[in-house]
Amino acid sequence: MMGLIIKLIVCPITVIIASLIFPNVEYANLWQPIIVGLVLAVLAQMMEVMMLKEDTFVLSTVMDFVAATLIVYFISLFFVNAEVTFMGALFTGVLLAITEIPQHSYLIKSGKIAKAPA
């Protein structure tokens, strides 16, 4: 549950930061990157519950990157006056994957994930 709460805060902030630093990630209104971030948070949490184990740390992070890139790109197409190129979505996906690394590491080290069967 704590992972979801962290993601609900971190993902929207990360998408907002991406829109501020990358010229090819532009949203017309502040609520647009927040919505994208909230969708990312929920889907990332679902992926984490399904995939994250001690032996799938790298795979989970790579899948978070791929999913984040696609989600940012395609959801942004539905917003009026939002312009996110695929390259911008890739850069945003990288930022989001970087934020997932310490979260995954913490969850694995703290034992808050189910252990993989021996």
FILOLUM-210522 format. One record per residue (C-alpha): residue in three letters; x, y, z. Coordinates in steps of 0.25 Angstrom, whole numbers, plus 5000, padded with zeros to 4 digits. Layout:
// FILOLUM-210522
ALAXYZ...
***
This chain:
// FILOLUM-210522
MET500050005000MET501150095003GLY501750074989LEU500450124983ILE500450244992ILE501850284988LYS501550254973LEU500350344974ILE501250454978VAL502550434970CYS501950394956PRO501150524954ILE502350614960THR503250534950VAL502350564938ILE502250704942ILE503750714943ALA503950654929SER502950754923LEU503850864929ILE505150814925PHE504950744912PRO504450834900ASN503750714893VAL502850694905GLU501750804906TYR500450804913ALA499450924912ASN498950914926LEU499550864939TRP498450754941GLN498950684929PRO500250634934ILE499650604947ILE498550514940VAL499650444933GLY500450424945LEU499350374953VAL499050264942LEU500450234942ALA500450214957VAL499350114957LEU499850034945ALA501250034951GLN500749984964MET499949874957MET501149834949GLU502049834962VAL501049744969MET501049644958MET502549644954LEU503449694965LYS504249584971GLU505649584976ASP506149514963THR505349614954PHE505849744959VAL506449784945LEU505349724937SER504349804945THR505049934944VAL505149914928MET503749874927ASP503350004935PHE504150084925VAL503450024913ALA502150034919ALA502350174924THR502850224910LEU501650164903ILE500650214914VAL501250354913TYR501150354898PHE499850304896ILE499050364907SER499650504904LEU498950484890PHE497650504896PHE497950634902VAL497550764895ASN498850844892ALA499750744898GLU500950714889VAL501850594894THR502750534883PHE503150394884MET504550444888GLY503950524899ALA503250404904LEU504550324904PHE505250434912THR504050434922GLY504050284922VAL505550284926LEU505250384937LEU504150304942ALA504950174942ILE506050244950THR505050274961GLU504650134961ILE506050074964PRO506050124978GLN504650084980HIS504849944975SER506149934983TYR505449974996LEU504349874994ILE505249764991LYS506149795003SER505049815013GLY504349685009LYS503049755006ILE502949674993ALA502649524992LYS503849444992ALA504049364979PRO503849214981ALA505149134983
***
